[in-house]
């Protein structure tokens, strides 16, 4: 059976726990599935939504590897009361119809929360969507993982499909797999027809082309052909072209022909808005204390934040439990604990030193000038809240008498955070800078 073959490939790409928790719960609806649509039944909306968000693109690509055609993925709960599709129906435009790209329909410009960290990227993406191939071509969006690059990429694609454009979206892995598959099967024309006969080419995480000489060569020619026809190219990466190792210079230079835009980690207010927007879209009720807790403890990776909200709501639904702050802390404790393990004390000191213009050695010294005392207090606070280190361990690290000195500093800084809004925002910005480096 076709789906069994797809399952075998999927098992090799995800962990056994993920597979059993989500994929094993799906039932393939062979009767209603066709070459251009794969239909699945899910036991509840939680699993349906999770599969759509995390696995639908991969499943669609694995179908394409087996059949040569990428289907839309449709997930339906067993009650048939909740239906969600991963791709739009394609309207016609002249004699051609929009391509069946796998895009997340919830990733639109309307659902993108704009803040100072992503305002420019959002505005440029909107401009490209409105005047493709004319303003910024290519558009190269870069930044840490989970900050909204993929959301903007899908938003451009969804908007283009709504207008009847031919859109191809692929991760770098999908592009490479497509290329390798068609090369082995002596069907390069089919590959080129797919990627060169479109109005928009969207490639996610192009940094993974690094060191792949044949893939880069093929993409170079694809890029040239599309660009010559004023077709819009949008690329994302975790870093700007100049900092991506293992790329041909001729390809790197083409990435810089258009517009390079970076997305910075969101400030606290933007994270709060993102969480509230996600809750609004999914009909999830969280009070302000819980929203604040998630925003200040889950780092800056928006996908991880959204995943935490979905998981929290899922547990509450299954247990018929109201979502309280204590319940949220209990459900999320392992996630937050794992994030703390990945942050080192030296990383915290390095960030504080750079942002507050204080020498690292001074932060750990006994100097009492106001700026150094403030930097030291923030360092102790972040070390205590972002790492699993005990107060005695922190006292030793910061050269203090004993753990009571750390406790005193924690009480003092918590009081300052409560009483001084500007100071609270400064601490949160530093916290965001530390956690962003560990995403």
VORONU-13341 format. One record per residue (C-alpha): residue in one letter; x, y, z. Coordinates in pm, 1 decimal. Example, Ala and Ser with C-alpha at 12.3 -4.5 7.8 and 13.67 -1.06 7.14 Angstrom:
<rec "A", <1230.0, -450.0, 780.0>>
<rec "S", <1367.0, -106.0, 714.0>>
//
This chain:
<rec "X", <0.0, 0.0, 0.0>>
<rec "X", <129.6, 345.8, -92.2>>
<rec "X", <78.3, 497.7, 252.4>>
<rec "X", <272.3, 213.1, 415.6>>
<rec "X", <567.8, 299.8, 194.8>>
<rec "X", <536.4, 666.3, 291.1>>
<rec "X", <521.9, 564.2, 658.3>>
<rec "X", <844.7, 367.2, 623.1>>
<rec "X", <1022.2, 674.4, 488.0>>
<rec "X", <872.6, 899.5, 756.3>>
<rec "X", <983.6, 665.1, 1035.9>>
<rec "X", <1342.2, 719.2, 926.7>>
<rec "X", <1313.5, 1097.8, 957.0>>
<rec "X", <1141.5, 1151.5, 1293.8>>
<rec "X", <1188.4, 1008.8, 1642.0>>
<rec "X", <1003.3, 699.0, 1755.7>>
<rec "X", <826.8, 894.4, 2031.6>>
<rec "X", <700.2, 1157.0, 1783.1>>
<rec "X", <587.0, 885.5, 1547.1>>
<rec "X", <390.9, 695.5, 1812.0>>
<rec "X", <246.0, 1011.2, 1968.8>>
<rec "X", <113.3, 1164.3, 1646.4>>
<rec "X", <159.0, 975.8, 1319.0>>
<rec "X", <54.4, 636.4, 1453.9>>
<rec "X", <-276.5, 792.6, 1561.1>>
<rec "X", <-369.4, 884.4, 1202.4>>
<rec "X", <-576.5, 666.5, 972.1>>
<rec "X", <-523.7, 697.6, 596.9>>
<rec "X", <-853.0, 746.9, 412.1>>
<rec "X", <-768.9, 557.4, 94.4>>
<rec "X", <-1124.4, 580.8, -41.4>>
<rec "X", <-1128.9, 962.6, -47.4>>
<rec "X", <-762.7, 1013.3, -132.2>>
<rec "X", <-653.4, 1081.2, -489.1>>
<rec "X", <-330.9, 1165.0, -668.3>>
<rec "X", <-364.6, 1533.4, -580.9>>
<rec "X", <-502.2, 1500.4, -226.5>>
<rec "X", <-417.7, 1271.7, 65.8>>
<rec "X", <-688.9, 1250.0, 330.6>>
<rec "X", <-632.4, 1136.8, 689.5>>
<rec "X", <-852.5, 1085.6, 994.4>>
<rec "X", <-726.8, 1208.9, 1332.3>>
<rec "X", <-875.2, 1117.4, 1673.1>>
<rec "X", <-893.2, 1479.4, 1794.3>>
<rec "X", <-827.7, 1840.1, 1685.7>>
<rec "X", <-502.4, 1852.2, 1885.3>>
<rec "X", <-337.6, 1580.3, 1676.9>>
<rec "X", <-492.8, 1720.2, 1359.5>>
<rec "X", <-346.8, 2064.8, 1423.1>>
<rec "X", <-9.6, 1927.5, 1532.7>>
<rec "X", <30.4, 1710.7, 1221.6>>
<rec "X", <-69.0, 2001.5, 995.9>>
<rec "X", <186.7, 2229.8, 1158.3>>
<rec "X", <481.7, 1991.9, 1191.5>>
<rec "X", <450.5, 1703.8, 946.3>>
<rec "X", <216.3, 1784.2, 655.6>>
<rec "X", <484.4, 1929.4, 432.2>>
<rec "X", <712.4, 1632.9, 491.8>>
<rec "X", <431.8, 1381.6, 429.6>>
<rec "X", <335.8, 1555.5, 105.0>>
<rec "X", <696.8, 1549.6, -9.6>>
<rec "X", <731.0, 1178.1, 66.2>>
<rec "X", <420.4, 1110.5, -142.6>>
<rec "X", <584.4, 1307.1, -422.7>>
<rec "X", <898.7, 1095.6, -399.3>>
<rec "X", <685.6, 783.0, -444.0>>
<rec "X", <441.8, 907.6, -707.8>>
<rec "X", <604.2, 1209.2, -870.7>>
<rec "X", <317.3, 1434.9, -761.5>>
<rec "X", <285.8, 1635.5, -440.2>>
<rec "X", <-68.8, 1612.5, -298.0>>
<rec "X", <-253.4, 1850.4, -70.4>>
<rec "X", <-278.2, 1714.3, 282.2>>
<rec "X", <-619.4, 1712.5, 444.3>>
<rec "X", <-670.0, 1617.2, 810.1>>
<rec "X", <-1018.3, 1545.5, 945.9>>
<rec "X", <-1114.8, 1450.7, 1299.9>>
<rec "X", <-1304.4, 1125.0, 1323.0>>
<rec "X", <-1620.5, 1309.8, 1412.1>>
<rec "X", <-1584.9, 1504.4, 1084.8>>
<rec "X", <-1672.5, 1813.2, 1285.1>>
<rec "X", <-1329.6, 1965.9, 1242.7>>
<rec "X", <-1167.7, 1987.7, 901.9>>
<rec "X", <-844.1, 2160.0, 821.3>>
<rec "X", <-652.9, 2159.0, 495.0>>
<rec "X", <-286.9, 2235.5, 448.9>>
<rec "X", <-316.6, 2393.0, 102.2>>
<rec "X", <-552.2, 2620.9, -83.8>>
<rec "X", <-765.0, 2530.3, -380.1>>
<rec "X", <-604.0, 2687.5, -684.3>>
<rec "X", <-794.1, 2951.4, -883.2>>
<rec "X", <-731.8, 2987.9, -1253.8>>
<rec "X", <-550.0, 3270.8, -1419.6>>
<rec "X", <-575.7, 3276.2, -1794.7>>
<rec "X", <-489.4, 2931.4, -1921.0>>
<rec "X", <-274.1, 2829.4, -1627.5>>
<rec "X", <-369.2, 2742.8, -1271.4>>
<rec "X", <-176.1, 2790.9, -953.6>>
<rec "X", <56.2, 2507.2, -862.0>>
<rec "X", <-32.4, 2269.8, -580.2>>
<rec "X", <234.0, 2397.3, -343.0>>
<rec "X", <211.3, 2273.8, 13.4>>
<rec "X", <155.6, 2587.6, 219.9>>
<rec "X", <19.1, 2635.5, 568.8>>
<rec "X", <-306.0, 2832.4, 520.1>>
<rec "X", <-282.5, 2980.6, 870.9>>
<rec "X", <42.0, 3158.8, 778.4>>
<rec "X", <-93.6, 3480.7, 629.5>>
<rec "X", <-4.1, 3847.4, 654.1>>
<rec "X", <-310.8, 3900.9, 873.1>>
<rec "X", <-195.6, 3640.9, 1127.1>>
<rec "X", <161.6, 3773.9, 1141.1>>
<rec "X", <219.1, 3982.7, 1454.2>>
<rec "X", <427.1, 4288.9, 1371.3>>
<rec "X", <671.1, 4447.8, 1616.6>>
<rec "X", <987.3, 4654.2, 1597.7>>
<rec "X", <1196.7, 4338.5, 1550.3>>
<rec "X", <1020.1, 4232.4, 1228.8>>
<rec "X", <851.1, 4548.4, 1096.8>>
<rec "X", <1090.3, 4596.6, 803.7>>
<rec "X", <1077.0, 4229.9, 700.2>>
<rec "X", <696.7, 4236.0, 708.4>>
<rec "X", <673.9, 4556.4, 502.9>>
<rec "X", <917.3, 4432.4, 239.6>>
<rec "X", <740.6, 4094.5, 214.7>>
<rec "X", <409.5, 4274.2, 160.1>>
<rec "X", <566.4, 4490.7, -110.4>>
<rec "X", <707.6, 4186.0, -288.2>>
<rec "X", <367.8, 4018.3, -271.2>>
<rec "X", <200.8, 4321.3, -428.5>>
<rec "X", <464.8, 4383.5, -699.3>>
<rec "X", <642.5, 4053.0, -764.6>>
<rec "X", <956.9, 4052.9, -974.2>>
<rec "X", <979.0, 4432.8, -976.6>>
<rec "X", <1092.1, 4569.8, -641.6>>
<rec "X", <1318.4, 4325.2, -458.6>>
<rec "X", <1426.2, 4019.1, -653.5>>
<rec "X", <1546.2, 3806.3, -494.6>>
<rec "X", <1419.1, 3874.4, -143.5>>
<rec "X", <1653.4, 3712.3, 109.6>>
<rec "X", <1517.4, 3690.4, 466.2>>
<rec "X", <1753.0, 3572.8, 741.0>>
<rec "X", <1754.2, 3534.2, 1118.9>>
<rec "X", <1752.1, 3280.7, 1401.9>>
<rec "X", <1522.2, 2979.6, 1378.1>>
<rec "X", <1159.1, 3031.4, 1473.3>>
<rec "X", <1141.6, 3410.9, 1439.0>>
<rec "X", <889.1, 3421.8, 1152.6>>
<rec "X", <1086.3, 3370.9, 830.0>>
<rec "X", <878.8, 3070.7, 723.4>>
<rec "X", <556.1, 3248.3, 820.6>>
<rec "X", <638.5, 3537.0, 586.0>>
<rec "X", <743.2, 3294.7, 311.6>>
<rec "X", <409.2, 3112.5, 335.6>>
<rec "X", <219.5, 3442.1, 361.4>>
<rec "X", <369.2, 3554.7, 29.9>>
<rec "X", <285.6, 3217.7, -125.4>>
<rec "X", <-70.4, 3208.1, 5.6>>
<rec "X", <-135.0, 3562.1, -116.9>>
<rec "X", <10.0, 3476.7, -459.3>>
<rec "X", <-201.8, 3160.2, -490.8>>
<rec "X", <-514.1, 3357.4, -400.6>>
<rec "X", <-430.0, 3583.6, -695.1>>
<rec "X", <-391.1, 3286.1, -928.4>>
<rec "X", <-11.8, 3274.6, -948.8>>
<rec "X", <193.8, 2959.3, -997.6>>
<rec "X", <381.1, 2908.2, -671.6>>
<rec "X", <650.3, 2656.1, -582.4>>
<rec "X", <743.0, 2624.9, -216.1>>
<rec "X", <1012.7, 2383.1, -101.7>>
<rec "X", <1251.0, 2344.1, 186.3>>
<rec "X", <1615.1, 2308.1, 86.8>>
<rec "X", <1588.0, 1939.3, 175.7>>
<rec "X", <1290.0, 1892.9, -56.8>>
<rec "X", <1466.3, 2071.8, -341.2>>
<rec "X", <1776.3, 1852.5, -298.8>>
<rec "X", <1569.0, 1533.3, -273.6>>
<rec "X", <1370.8, 1627.5, -583.5>>
<rec "X", <1691.1, 1696.3, -773.4>>
<rec "X", <1856.5, 1370.1, -663.5>>
<rec "X", <1544.1, 1163.2, -734.7>>
<rec "X", <1502.3, 1298.1, -1088.2>>
<rec "X", <1873.4, 1268.5, -1156.8>>
<rec "X", <1872.0, 900.7, -1060.1>>
<rec "X", <1560.5, 837.0, -1267.1>>
<rec "X", <1694.2, 1025.1, -1569.8>>
<rec "X", <1406.0, 1276.2, -1560.2>>
<rec "X", <1582.9, 1612.9, -1521.7>>
<rec "X", <1333.5, 1777.6, -1756.9>>
<rec "X", <1050.1, 1701.2, -1516.1>>
<rec "X", <1247.4, 1861.0, -1232.5>>
<rec "X", <1329.0, 2170.7, -1437.9>>
<rec "X", <973.7, 2204.8, -1559.9>>
<rec "X", <850.2, 2203.4, -1202.3>>
<rec "X", <1094.1, 2461.9, -1065.0>>
<rec "X", <1136.3, 2689.7, -1366.0>>
<rec "X", <778.1, 2728.5, -1483.0>>
<rec "X", <643.6, 2925.3, -1189.6>>
<rec "X", <570.1, 3285.5, -1092.7>>
<rec "X", <707.4, 3251.9, -738.2>>
<rec "X", <987.2, 3026.0, -618.4>>
<rec "X", <1008.2, 3003.4, -238.3>>
<rec "X", <1302.3, 2813.9, -86.5>>
<rec "X", <1322.5, 2775.4, 292.0>>
<rec "X", <1654.8, 2732.1, 480.6>>
<rec "X", <1879.2, 2762.9, 177.6>>
<rec "X", <2188.6, 2746.7, 400.3>>
<rec "X", <2159.3, 2367.1, 377.3>>
<rec "X", <2274.8, 2387.5, 14.3>>
<rec "X", <2618.5, 2447.8, 166.1>>
<rec "X", <2875.6, 2210.7, 17.5>>
<rec "X", <2623.1, 2057.4, -225.3>>
<rec "X", <2798.8, 2145.7, -550.1>>
<rec "X", <2562.2, 1975.3, -795.5>>
<rec "X", <2253.2, 2113.4, -620.7>>
<rec "X", <2403.0, 2462.2, -621.4>>
<rec "X", <2482.1, 2433.9, -991.1>>
<rec "X", <2124.7, 2333.2, -1071.6>>
<rec "X", <1980.9, 2606.4, -850.5>>
<rec "X", <2213.0, 2861.9, -1012.9>>
<rec "X", <2063.3, 2790.5, -1355.7>>
<rec "X", <1709.8, 2783.6, -1212.8>>
<rec "X", <1771.4, 3118.8, -1046.3>>
<rec "X", <1905.6, 3273.1, -1368.3>>
<rec "X", <1613.3, 3155.9, -1577.9>>
<rec "X", <1348.6, 3276.4, -1334.9>>
<rec "X", <1521.9, 3607.7, -1271.1>>
<rec "X", <1556.4, 3675.2, -1642.6>>
<rec "X", <1178.2, 3634.3, -1673.2>>
<rec "X", <1114.1, 3868.0, -1375.5>>
<rec "X", <972.1, 3580.8, -1172.8>>
<rec "X", <988.3, 3640.7, -797.6>>
<rec "X", <1241.7, 3446.9, -589.3>>
<rec "X", <1225.6, 3447.7, -208.4>>
<rec "X", <1483.6, 3269.4, 5.4>>
<rec "X", <1531.1, 3223.9, 379.9>>
<rec "X", <1840.9, 3139.5, 580.0>>
<rec "X", <1969.1, 3150.4, 936.0>>
<rec "X", <2243.4, 3394.8, 835.5>>
<rec "X", <2320.6, 3648.4, 558.3>>
<rec "X", <2481.7, 3524.0, 233.0>>
<rec "X", <2831.3, 3648.8, 320.7>>
<rec "X", <2834.0, 3432.3, 634.2>>
<rec "X", <2714.3, 3108.0, 472.9>>
<rec "X", <3013.8, 2881.1, 419.7>>
<rec "X", <3036.9, 2631.9, 134.6>>
<rec "X", <2859.9, 2838.3, -134.6>>
<rec "X", <2985.0, 2924.9, -481.6>>
<rec "X", <3065.4, 3295.0, -502.5>>
<rec "X", <2857.2, 3338.2, -817.5>>
<rec "X", <2549.1, 3207.8, -633.2>>
<rec "X", <2620.6, 3406.7, -318.7>>
<rec "X", <2647.4, 3725.6, -523.9>>
<rec "X", <2308.0, 3660.6, -683.7>>
<rec "X", <2146.9, 3635.7, -342.4>>
<rec "X", <2262.2, 3994.9, -288.2>>
<rec "X", <2110.7, 4129.3, -610.9>>
<rec "X", <1783.2, 4213.7, -442.8>>
<rec "X", <1703.3, 4288.0, -79.1>>
<rec "X", <1860.3, 4134.7, 231.8>>
<rec "X", <1635.3, 4159.7, 537.3>>
<rec "X", <1699.6, 4023.6, 885.6>>
<rec "X", <1444.7, 3939.9, 1154.5>>
<rec "X", <1559.6, 4008.3, 1509.0>>
<rec "X", <1441.3, 3820.5, 1821.0>>
<rec "X", <1108.4, 3970.0, 1933.0>>
<rec "X", <1097.5, 4208.6, 2223.8>>
<rec "X", <874.9, 4110.5, 2515.3>>
<rec "X", <573.8, 4312.6, 2399.4>>
<rec "X", <579.8, 4143.5, 2058.6>>
<rec "X", <601.6, 3798.9, 2219.4>>
<rec "X", <302.0, 3879.9, 2436.1>>
<rec "X", <109.1, 3990.7, 2127.1>>
<rec "X", <208.4, 3674.2, 1937.7>>
<rec "X", <83.2, 3451.6, 2219.1>>
<rec "X", <-245.3, 3641.9, 2244.3>>
<rec "X", <-291.1, 3625.5, 1865.2>>
<rec "X", <-226.3, 3250.2, 1862.6>>
<rec "X", <-479.5, 3201.7, 2141.4>>
<rec "X", <-734.1, 3413.8, 1956.0>>
<rec "X", <-692.3, 3216.7, 1631.1>>
<rec "X", <-719.9, 2880.1, 1807.3>>
<rec "X", <-991.1, 2975.8, 2056.6>>
<rec "X", <-765.2, 2915.4, 2358.8>>
<rec "X", <-829.5, 3103.0, 2683.3>>
<rec "X", <-515.8, 3205.6, 2877.3>>
<rec "X", <-509.7, 3477.0, 3141.9>>
<rec "X", <-243.7, 3749.9, 3146.3>>
<rec "X", <-31.4, 3575.5, 3412.4>>
<rec "X", <-1.3, 3262.1, 3198.0>>
<rec "X", <71.3, 3463.8, 2882.7>>
<rec "X", <344.8, 3651.5, 3072.8>>
<rec "X", <489.2, 3324.3, 3207.4>>
<rec "X", <511.9, 3168.5, 2860.5>>
<rec "X", <660.8, 3484.2, 2708.1>>
<rec "X", <933.9, 3515.1, 2970.3>>
<rec "X", <1027.5, 3146.1, 2994.3>>
<rec "X", <999.3, 2999.1, 2645.0>>
<rec "X", <1271.8, 3194.6, 2466.6>>
<rec "X", <1217.0, 3355.7, 2126.7>>
<rec "X", <1144.8, 3062.2, 1897.7>>
<rec "X", <787.5, 3133.3, 1790.3>>
<rec "X", <728.3, 2777.2, 1670.5>>
<rec "X", <826.5, 2645.7, 2014.4>>
<rec "X", <596.9, 2898.2, 2181.2>>
<rec "X", <304.6, 2800.5, 1955.4>>
<rec "X", <380.0, 2432.7, 2017.9>>
<rec "X", <377.0, 2491.9, 2394.1>>
<rec "X", <37.3, 2664.6, 2372.3>>
<rec "X", <-111.3, 2382.2, 2164.1>>
<rec "X", <29.1, 2119.8, 2400.5>>
<rec "X", <-96.7, 2307.4, 2706.2>>
<rec "X", <-446.3, 2336.0, 2559.9>>
<rec "X", <-439.1, 1971.7, 2452.9>>
<rec "X", <-355.6, 1847.6, 2802.3>>
<rec "X", <-623.6, 2071.3, 2952.9>>
<rec "X", <-885.2, 1937.3, 2706.8>>
<rec "X", <-795.4, 1572.4, 2762.9>>
<rec "X", <-795.0, 1614.7, 3141.3>>
<rec "X", <-1101.5, 1843.8, 3149.9>>
<rec "X", <-882.8, 2083.4, 3344.1>>
<rec "X", <-900.0, 2462.7, 3353.2>>
<rec "X", <-571.7, 2621.7, 3248.8>>
<rec "X", <-432.0, 2789.5, 3559.2>>
<rec "X", <-81.6, 2926.4, 3609.3>>
<rec "X", <14.2, 2627.3, 3826.3>>
<rec "X", <-121.2, 2386.8, 3565.3>>
<rec "X", <75.5, 2566.4, 3291.2>>
<rec "X", <395.9, 2551.2, 3496.3>>
<rec "X", <347.5, 2179.6, 3556.3>>
<rec "X", <280.6, 2096.3, 3188.4>>
<rec "X", <569.8, 2308.5, 3060.6>>
<rec "X", <828.4, 2231.5, 3328.4>>
<rec "X", <1023.2, 1974.7, 3123.1>>
<rec "X", <1038.8, 2203.1, 2819.5>>
<rec "X", <1163.9, 2493.8, 3028.4>>
<rec "X", <1405.0, 2272.4, 3221.1>>
<rec "X", <1554.9, 2148.7, 2893.6>>
<rec "X", <1601.2, 2505.4, 2769.4>>
<rec "X", <1779.8, 2598.6, 3090.7>>
<rec "X", <2027.3, 2311.9, 3048.3>>
<rec "X", <2143.4, 2460.0, 2719.5>>
<rec "X", <2239.1, 2800.3, 2861.6>>
<rec "X", <2580.5, 2853.0, 3019.7>>
<rec "X", <2686.7, 3113.2, 3275.8>>
<rec "X", <2961.2, 3247.1, 3050.0>>
<rec "X", <2704.6, 3309.6, 2775.6>>
<rec "X", <2497.4, 3520.1, 3016.0>>
<rec "X", <2798.6, 3724.3, 3126.2>>
<rec "X", <2909.4, 3775.9, 2766.0>>
<rec "X", <2568.6, 3914.2, 2661.8>>
<rec "X", <2538.1, 4143.7, 2965.5>>
<rec "X", <2892.8, 4267.8, 2916.5>>
<rec "X", <2828.9, 4357.0, 2553.9>>
<rec "X", <2484.0, 4512.0, 2601.1>>
<rec "X", <2563.7, 4712.1, 2917.9>>
<rec "X", <2924.0, 4795.8, 2824.3>>
<rec "X", <3072.1, 4642.6, 3138.4>>
<rec "X", <3380.2, 4419.0, 3145.9>>
<rec "X", <3304.1, 4050.7, 3221.7>>
<rec "X", <3566.7, 4056.5, 3497.9>>
<rec "X", <3393.4, 4354.8, 3661.9>>
<rec "X", <3058.3, 4172.5, 3670.0>>
<rec "X", <3219.4, 3897.7, 3879.2>>
<rec "X", <3422.2, 4142.0, 4092.4>>
<rec "X", <3336.9, 4320.9, 4417.3>>
<rec "X", <3335.4, 4667.7, 4257.9>>
<rec "X", <3045.6, 4884.7, 4376.3>>
<rec "X", <2995.0, 5147.6, 4105.3>>
<rec "X", <2627.2, 5174.9, 4009.3>>
<rec "X", <2653.6, 5036.5, 3654.6>>
<rec "X", <2859.1, 4736.5, 3768.0>>
<rec "X", <2624.8, 4658.3, 4059.4>>
<rec "X", <2327.7, 4668.6, 3821.5>>
<rec "X", <2503.1, 4443.2, 3568.0>>
<rec "X", <2596.9, 4197.5, 3845.2>>
<rec "X", <2241.2, 4185.6, 3980.2>>
<rec "X", <2099.9, 4121.0, 3633.8>>
<rec "X", <2363.9, 3852.9, 3580.9>>
<rec "X", <2264.9, 3676.3, 3902.6>>
<rec "X", <1895.6, 3708.0, 3818.4>>
<rec "X", <1936.7, 3563.5, 3466.5>>
<rec "X", <2168.0, 3289.0, 3589.8>>
<rec "X", <1913.2, 3187.6, 3851.6>>
<rec "X", <1612.7, 3199.0, 3614.7>>
<rec "X", <1774.0, 3064.1, 3295.5>>
<rec "X", <2007.0, 2794.1, 3429.0>>
<rec "X", <1966.3, 2499.7, 3669.0>>
<rec "X", <2251.1, 2624.8, 3893.9>>
<rec "X", <2182.5, 2635.0, 4267.6>>
<rec "X", <2228.7, 2947.7, 4478.0>>
<rec "X", <2548.5, 2811.5, 4643.4>>
<rec "X", <2691.7, 2739.9, 4296.1>>
<rec "X", <2606.3, 3092.2, 4181.8>>
<rec "X", <2757.1, 3241.9, 4498.1>>
<rec "X", <3083.7, 3066.3, 4419.6>>
<rec "X", <3073.6, 3171.7, 4052.4>>
<rec "X", <3010.2, 3539.4, 4131.4>>
<rec "X", <3261.3, 3545.2, 4419.0>>
<rec "X", <3003.5, 3603.2, 4691.1>>
<rec "X", <3020.3, 3498.6, 5055.5>>
<rec "X", <2740.9, 3238.9, 5042.0>>
<rec "X", <2395.0, 3162.5, 4901.5>>
<rec "X", <2227.6, 3420.8, 5126.2>>
<rec "X", <2398.1, 3696.4, 4924.2>>
<rec "X", <2246.0, 3551.2, 4606.0>>
<rec "X", <1906.0, 3532.4, 4776.2>>
<rec "X", <1935.9, 3898.2, 4881.5>>
<rec "X", <2019.1, 4002.3, 4525.3>>
<rec "X", <1722.9, 3806.1, 4387.7>>
<rec "X", <1484.3, 3978.8, 4629.4>>
<rec "X", <1627.0, 4318.6, 4540.1>>
<rec "X", <1606.7, 4274.1, 4163.9>>
<rec "X", <1254.3, 4128.1, 4181.8>>
<rec "X", <1152.2, 4436.7, 4376.1>>
<rec "X", <1311.8, 4661.1, 4111.6>>
<rec "X", <1134.3, 4470.1, 3832.6>>
<rec "X", <799.4, 4513.5, 4007.2>>
<rec "X", <848.7, 4885.5, 4073.2>>
<rec "X", <1031.6, 5004.9, 3760.4>>
<rec "X", <878.9, 4929.7, 3419.4>>
<rec "X", <1184.2, 5053.7, 3226.0>>
<rec "X", <1413.1, 4832.3, 3430.6>>
<rec "X", <1182.7, 4533.7, 3377.2>>
<rec "X", <1195.8, 4585.2, 3001.6>>
<rec "X", <1575.7, 4614.4, 3012.2>>
<rec "X", <1600.3, 4282.8, 3197.0>>
<rec "X", <1360.8, 4114.9, 2953.4>>
<rec "X", <1556.2, 4240.5, 2653.4>>
<rec "X", <1876.7, 4097.2, 2798.9>>
<rec "X", <1698.1, 3772.5, 2873.9>>
<rec "X", <1575.9, 3756.9, 2514.5>>
<rec "X", <1929.2, 3819.1, 2385.8>>
<rec "X", <2062.4, 3529.9, 2594.0>>
<rec "X", <1794.0, 3281.4, 2496.5>>
<rec "X", <1809.3, 3379.7, 2126.7>>
<rec "X", <2163.3, 3247.7, 2108.0>>
<rec "X", <2041.5, 2907.1, 2223.9>>
<rec "X", <1750.0, 2862.3, 1981.1>>
//
